Amino acid sequence: MPLDGYPKKPPEDVPSEHIERARELQLELLVLEARLESANFEDKEAYRRAIRERREELDDLRTER
């Protein structure tokens, strides 16, 4: 994912029928990772869990062929 903001294109290994969801997940991950950096101690685990869930879903999209 580019460091300069919104992901320009979806991961190349995602089937075409899942591209839109993959882009949504990339954007959600970008936002969650930014929020994690500034989160207080109590909220960090919730952000980590949300990030983990989105990464797992994105990985699942990659393997569904």
N, C-alpha and C positions, 0 to 999 in steps of 0.2 A: 504494500500500500504506500502511495507516495506521501512524503512528509509535508507537502505543500497543501494539504487539504483533501477535499472530496476525491475519492477514487475515480480515476478517469474511465476505467473499464473494468469489467468483472474478471475474476480469475479465469485464465484460459482453460483450465481443466474442468469447468462446470458445463454440463450439457445445456444446449440452447433453451430447453424448456424451463430451466431453473435460473436463467441469467438475471431476471428481474429481482427475484428473491435474494440472490447472491449479492447484488448491488445494494439492496436494502440492508442486508446483514453487514456489509462492509461499512456502510455509513453509520449504522448503530454501533459497531465496534469502534470506529473513530471517535464518536461522541463519548462512549463509555470509558474509553482509555483516557481521554482528556479529563473527564470528570473524576476518574480514579486518582489522577495526579494531584488534584486539589481537594480531595475528599477528606473529611475528618476520620479519625480512627474508627468510630462506630460504623461508618458507611462503607469503608474500604472493602470489607468482606462481601457486602451485597454487590458492589460493582465488580469485584473479581468473579463472583458466581455468575453474574449476568454476562460478563465477557466470556467465561468458559462455556456457557450455554450457547452463545451465538457462534463461537468458534466450532463447537461440536456440530451445530446445525449446518454450518458452512462446509465442514468436512463431510457430513452426510450427503450434501448436495453434490459434492465432487465424486463420491463413490456410487451414486445412483446413476447407472448407465443402462 
